[in-house]
Each structure stands twice: as structure tokens, then as C-alpha cells.
Amino acid sequence: MIAGLIQNPDLASDREGPFVDLQVHTTASDGALSPSAVLDAAAVAELSAIAITDHDTVDGLPEAIKAGALVGVRVVTGVELSTNFEKDEMHLLGLHMTDLNVMSEALAALRIGRIGRSEQMVATLNRAGIPVTMEAVLRHADGGAVGRPHLARAMVDGGWVREFREAFDKWIGFGKPAYVAKEEFAVADAIELVHRAGGIAVWAHPGELATLPRVTRLAALGLDAVEVLHPSQPPFVQHKILQIVEDLKLLPSGGSDWHGTSEGFRRLGGQMVPLKWLTRQEEVVAERQSAAR
């Protein structure tokens, strides 16, 4: 259990099972496992529900929903969008979307841009003496939305880096020699898109950027929730974010940000996100749907 949250007795009941995981990735974007395999893993982890939140695509959701029905794990429709707010990159999750066509159509151009971004990074690496090819990157993407993890895996395969993390730390991480920023939505546009698709907008893994003034300004733009539980956020940060969420009457969320690999500190279900938080999100979605009728 996470000590920073358990210290508050009002939250103790929230940290009892069953649990959910509201940020998970598949091969539809940059995850290592297919949607079906992710649902199999969720069943083994004894999760009640998971949100499939692939980057800039909802293509993995139909397979995930079918697989979830077979293994008894509920699938929350989701997506992860790259946005910017006040000069900082910001990741926004859309959860509980009811009109996937709205989201899919808006993301089509962005997915093309992700290929162009990868091509630029490959060209930079080639000039630096690393002969990785775009064909190798696309093989790892296997038809999904192309991202830096696919490039990192191609670099490992070629022997130009020893491990996945080294590719980011030395070459393609933010500020590194081959890094290329990706095309992003303005946060107001991303929030509006999530709402048009019938979902709620969640600030993903905000860390220390989640101050009360900043979250207040985002709430004024329509932000619905903030990711309290995430493996990158230590207990004191989680506690601070939860207090902000409660003060502003927003919704809490949380997830492992699992990409299906054994590398790093992310583990499916490891954040112990309470089912109660998912229920609260679903109640808000239902209220909005009822009011729109």
C-alpha cells in the first residue's frame, strides 16, 4: 500500500480491493502486448476493470472489449492525447468515451504525423552513424500507431544500444540528440474533443506540475479528473494531488501506465486504484448523458 495515502484515515477504505487500472497500453500504439494478451494479464492480476489508453488511437478497443468479456474483466474505453498547456507538454486521457468515431476521425491526421516524426528521428540517428531503418520501426509497430518505443526496440535489435531505456536516455528522450517533438493538441481542444466523444478528460501523471492554481485554470477549461496514482508520482505528490482534486470537486483517477513489458517500475495493477474511483467516474458520465437527453 502507498503510505502517503493510507496516512489519511478517510482514504483507508478506498485502498481496499477490488482494484482497477485506468491507464494501460497495447500494440495498437506502443505497447508490447496485443489487446487480447493485455486482458489475459489483467485477469491474472485479478483486476475488475482496465482502461485501454493507447496513444492517439482507439483501434485496439474492439478487440479489447471482446477479450474482456471472455475473461471477465471490464474494459473502459480510453485514449491518451499529447497536448500542451502554458508551455508545458501535458498528457490527457479520455476515458469512458461513447462515440469512438468522433475520436478516431480526429486522430487520423495525428497518426500520420507520428510516422513523419519517427522518420525524422531515424534520419538523425542515421546521420549520427546508427543505421536503424524505418522498416524496422514499422515492424515493431505492427500496424499500430508509431511511437518512440518502437524505435527504441529497433535500436536494441540492431545492437546500437544495449537496452530499451538506453535508447531514450542517450538518443531519443526529451532533449536528446535525435528527439523530435510530436504534433500536439492545445489542451482546450483536446478536452473539447474528449467531451464530444462522450468521455471525461483526465490529466495524466501531472507530478509536481499539478498545483492548485494550474489545476483550477484547467478545470475552467473543462478538465474533469486528475491522475492521482501513477508509478512516477511518489506518495507525497499523490497526497497533494488528491487534496487538490477534493478541493476542486474533480474526480480522482489512477493507473500503471503499463506497456506490457517487464522493464522498468510499472506493473499492471500495481497502483491499486480502487474500484470506487471508477464508479464515481461512471456516475458523472451517466449524469451527463441523462442531462443531454
C-alpha positions as CSV (number, residue, x, y, z in Angstrom):
1,M,0.0,0.0,0.0
2,I,1.0,3.6,-0.6
3,A,1.8,5.1,2.8
4,G,1.2,8.7,1.8
5,L,-2.4,7.9,1.1
6,I,-3.0,5.4,3.9
7,Q,-2.0,8.1,6.5
8,N,-5.3,9.7,5.9
9,P,-8.0,7.6,7.6
10,D,-10.7,8.9,5.3
11,L,-8.9,7.2,2.4
12,A,-8.2,3.8,4.0
13,S,-11.4,2.2,2.7
14,D,-10.5,3.4,-0.8
15,R,-7.3,1.3,-0.7
16,E,-9.1,-2.0,-0.3
17,G,-9.9,-4.2,-3.3
18,P,-11.2,-4.9,-5.8
19,F,-8.9,-2.8,-7.9
20,V,-8.8,-1.3,-11.4
21,D,-6.1,0.1,-13.7
22,L,-7.1,3.1,-15.7
23,Q,-4.1,3.6,-17.9
24,V,-2.8,0.7,-20.0
25,H,-1.3,0.4,-23.5
26,T,-1.4,-2.2,-26.2
27,T,0.2,-2.9,-29.6
28,A,-2.4,-0.6,-31.1
29,S,0.1,2.1,-30.1
30,D,3.4,1.5,-28.3
31,G,2.6,-1.4,-26.0
32,A,4.3,-4.8,-26.3
33,L,1.2,-7.0,-26.0
34,S,-2.0,-7.3,-28.1
35,P,-5.2,-6.1,-26.6
36,S,-6.3,-9.7,-26.0
37,A,-3.0,-10.5,-24.3
38,V,-3.3,-7.4,-22.1
39,L,-6.8,-8.6,-21.0
40,D,-5.4,-12.0,-20.2
41,A,-2.8,-10.3,-18.0
42,A,-5.5,-8.2,-16.3
43,A,-7.4,-11.4,-15.4
44,V,-4.3,-12.9,-13.9
45,A,-3.8,-9.7,-11.9
46,E,-7.4,-10.1,-10.6
47,L,-8.4,-6.6,-11.8
48,S,-12.1,-5.7,-12.1
49,A,-11.6,-3.3,-15.0
50,I,-8.9,-1.7,-17.0
51,A,-8.8,1.3,-19.4
52,I,-7.1,0.8,-22.7
53,T,-5.5,4.2,-23.3
54,D,-3.3,3.9,-26.4
55,H,-1.6,6.9,-27.8
56,D,-3.6,8.8,-30.4
57,T,-5.7,5.8,-31.4
58,V,-8.8,3.8,-30.3
59,D,-8.1,1.0,-32.8
60,G,-7.3,-1.6,-30.0
61,L,-10.6,-1.1,-28.2
62,P,-12.9,-3.5,-30.2
63,E,-10.5,-6.5,-29.7
64,A,-10.0,-5.5,-26.0
65,I,-13.7,-5.3,-25.3
66,K,-14.3,-8.8,-26.8
67,A,-11.4,-10.2,-24.9
68,G,-12.5,-8.6,-21.7
69,A,-16.0,-10.2,-22.0
70,L,-14.3,-13.6,-22.3
71,V,-12.0,-13.3,-19.3
72,G,-14.4,-11.3,-17.0
73,V,-12.6,-8.0,-17.0
74,R,-14.5,-4.9,-17.8
75,V,-12.9,-2.6,-20.4
76,V,-13.1,1.2,-20.1
77,T,-12.8,3.0,-23.5
78,G,-9.8,5.3,-23.4
79,V,-7.1,7.2,-25.3
80,E,-4.0,9.2,-24.4
81,L,-3.5,12.5,-26.2
82,S,-0.4,14.7,-26.2
83,T,-1.3,18.3,-25.5
84,N,0.3,21.5,-24.3
85,F,-0.6,23.9,-21.6
86,E,1.2,27.0,-20.5
87,K,4.4,26.0,-22.4
88,D,4.5,22.5,-20.8
89,E,3.7,19.2,-22.5
90,M,0.7,17.6,-21.0
91,H,-0.8,14.2,-21.5
92,L,-4.6,14.0,-21.4
93,L,-6.6,10.8,-21.0
94,G,-10.0,10.5,-22.5
95,L,-12.0,7.8,-20.5
96,H,-15.5,6.4,-20.9
97,M,-15.9,7.6,-24.5
98,T,-19.2,6.6,-26.0
99,D,-18.6,7.8,-29.6
100,L,-15.4,6.3,-30.8
101,N,-15.9,7.5,-34.3
102,V,-15.6,11.1,-33.2
103,M,-12.2,10.4,-31.6
104,S,-11.0,8.2,-34.4
105,E,-11.7,10.7,-37.1
106,A,-9.9,13.5,-35.2
107,L,-6.8,11.3,-34.6
108,A,-6.3,10.1,-38.2
109,A,-4.1,13.1,-39.1
110,L,-2.1,12.9,-35.9
111,R,-1.2,9.2,-36.6
112,I,0.2,10.3,-40.0
113,G,2.2,12.9,-38.1
114,R,3.7,10.3,-35.8
115,I,5.1,8.4,-38.8
116,G,6.7,11.6,-40.0
117,R,8.2,12.2,-36.6
118,S,9.7,8.8,-36.5
119,E,11.2,9.3,-40.0
120,Q,12.9,12.5,-38.7
121,M,14.4,10.7,-35.7
122,V,15.6,7.8,-37.9
123,A,17.3,10.2,-40.3
124,T,19.0,12.0,-37.4
125,L,20.2,8.6,-36.0
126,N,21.5,7.6,-39.4
127,R,23.5,10.8,-39.7
128,A,25.0,10.0,-36.3
129,G,26.1,6.6,-37.6
130,I,23.3,4.5,-36.3
131,P,21.8,2.7,-39.4
132,V,18.4,1.9,-38.0
133,T,15.7,1.8,-40.7
134,M,12.1,3.0,-40.7
135,E,11.2,-0.5,-41.9
136,A,12.4,-2.0,-38.7
137,V,10.5,0.6,-36.7
138,L,7.3,-0.2,-38.6
139,R,7.8,-3.9,-38.0
140,H,7.7,-3.3,-34.3
141,A,4.6,-1.1,-34.6
142,D,2.9,-3.9,-36.4
143,G,0.2,-1.7,-37.9
144,G,-0.4,0.3,-34.7
145,A,0.3,4.0,-34.0
146,V,4.0,4.5,-34.4
147,G,5.9,5.8,-31.3
148,R,9.4,6.1,-29.8
149,P,9.2,2.7,-28.0
150,H,9.1,1.1,-31.5
151,L,12.2,3.0,-32.5
152,A,13.9,2.0,-29.2
153,R,13.2,-1.7,-29.8
154,A,14.6,-1.5,-33.3
155,M,17.7,0.1,-31.9
156,V,18.1,-2.8,-29.4
157,D,17.6,-5.3,-32.1
158,G,20.3,-3.8,-34.2
159,G,22.7,-3.7,-31.2
160,W,23.2,0.0,-31.3
161,V,22.0,0.3,-27.7
162,R,22.2,-2.4,-25.0
163,E,18.7,-2.0,-23.6
164,F,15.4,-0.2,-24.2
165,R,16.0,2.5,-21.6
166,E,19.4,3.4,-23.1
167,A,17.8,4.4,-26.4
168,F,15.8,7.1,-24.5
169,D,18.5,8.2,-22.1
170,K,21.1,8.6,-24.8
171,W,19.3,9.3,-28.1
172,I,15.5,9.8,-28.3
173,G,14.4,11.0,-24.9
174,F,13.3,14.7,-24.4
175,G,16.3,17.0,-25.2
176,K,18.5,14.2,-26.5
177,P,20.2,14.4,-30.0
178,A,17.6,12.5,-32.0
179,Y,14.5,13.8,-30.1
180,V,11.7,15.3,-32.2
181,A,8.7,16.9,-30.6
182,K,5.4,15.4,-31.7
183,E,2.4,17.4,-33.0
184,E,0.0,18.2,-30.2
185,F,-3.4,19.5,-29.5
186,A,-3.9,22.6,-27.4
187,V,-5.3,21.3,-24.1
188,A,-8.7,23.2,-24.5
189,D,-9.2,21.5,-27.9
190,A,-8.2,18.1,-26.5
191,I,-10.7,18.4,-23.6
192,E,-13.4,19.5,-26.0
193,L,-12.7,16.5,-28.3
194,V,-12.9,14.1,-25.3
195,H,-16.3,15.6,-24.3
196,R,-17.6,15.4,-27.8
197,A,-16.7,11.7,-27.8
198,G,-18.8,11.4,-24.6
199,G,-15.9,10.9,-22.2
200,I,-14.2,12.6,-19.3
201,A,-10.9,14.4,-19.6
202,V,-8.1,13.3,-17.1
203,W,-4.7,15.0,-16.6
204,A,-2.3,12.0,-16.8
205,H,0.7,11.8,-14.5
206,P,1.0,15.5,-13.8
207,G,3.6,15.2,-11.0
208,E,4.8,18.4,-9.5
209,L,3.1,20.4,-12.2
210,A,-0.3,19.8,-10.5
211,T,-0.5,23.0,-8.4
212,L,-3.9,24.3,-7.2
213,P,-3.8,27.4,-9.4
214,R,-2.9,25.4,-12.5
215,V,-5.5,22.7,-11.9
216,T,-8.0,25.5,-11.2
217,R,-7.3,27.0,-14.6
218,L,-7.6,23.6,-16.3
219,A,-10.9,22.9,-14.5
220,A,-12.2,26.2,-16.0
221,L,-11.4,24.7,-19.4
222,G,-13.4,21.6,-18.6
223,L,-10.9,19.2,-17.1
224,D,-12.8,16.5,-15.2
225,A,-10.2,14.5,-13.3
226,V,-6.5,14.2,-12.4
227,E,-4.4,11.1,-12.2
228,V,-3.6,10.7,-8.5
229,L,-2.0,7.3,-8.6
230,H,0.8,6.8,-11.1
231,P,4.2,5.0,-10.7
232,S,6.1,8.2,-11.4
233,Q,4.5,10.1,-8.6
234,P,5.8,9.5,-5.0
235,P,3.4,9.3,-2.1
236,F,3.7,12.9,-1.1
237,V,2.9,14.1,-4.6
238,Q,-0.1,11.7,-4.8
239,H,-1.4,13.0,-1.5
240,K,-1.0,16.6,-2.7
241,I,-2.8,15.9,-5.9
242,L,-5.6,14.1,-4.2
243,Q,-6.2,17.1,-1.9
244,I,-6.4,19.4,-4.9
245,V,-8.8,17.1,-6.6
246,E,-11.0,17.1,-3.5
247,D,-10.8,20.9,-3.0
248,L,-11.9,21.5,-6.6
249,K,-14.5,18.7,-6.6
250,L,-12.8,16.9,-9.5
251,L,-12.6,13.2,-10.0
252,P,-9.6,11.1,-8.9
253,S,-8.1,8.6,-11.3
254,G,-5.0,6.3,-11.5
255,G,-3.2,3.7,-13.5
256,S,0.0,1.9,-14.0
257,D,0.8,3.3,-17.5
258,W,1.8,-0.3,-18.3
259,H,3.1,-1.0,-21.7
260,G,3.2,-4.8,-21.4
261,T,6.9,-5.2,-20.7
262,S,8.9,-6.3,-17.6
263,E,11.2,-3.4,-18.0
264,G,11.1,-0.5,-15.5
265,F,8.9,0.0,-12.4
266,R,5.5,-0.2,-14.0
267,R,3.3,-3.2,-13.1
268,L,-0.2,-3.9,-14.3
269,G,-2.5,-3.2,-11.3
270,G,0.4,-2.1,-9.2
271,Q,-1.1,1.2,-8.3
272,M,-4.0,-0.4,-6.5
273,V,-6.6,2.0,-7.9
274,P,-9.9,1.5,-6.0
275,L,-13.0,0.4,-7.9
276,K,-14.8,3.2,-6.0
277,W,-12.9,5.8,-8.2
278,L,-14.1,4.1,-11.4
279,T,-17.7,4.1,-10.1
280,R,-17.6,7.8,-9.3
281,Q,-16.3,8.5,-12.9
282,E,-19.1,6.4,-14.4
283,E,-21.7,8.2,-12.3
284,V,-20.6,11.5,-13.7
285,V,-20.7,10.2,-17.3
286,A,-24.2,8.8,-16.7
287,E,-25.4,12.1,-15.2
288,R,-24.1,14.0,-18.3
289,Q,-25.8,11.5,-20.7
290,S,-29.1,11.9,-18.8
291,A,-28.9,15.7,-18.9
292,A,-28.2,15.6,-22.6
293,R,-31.4,13.7,-23.4
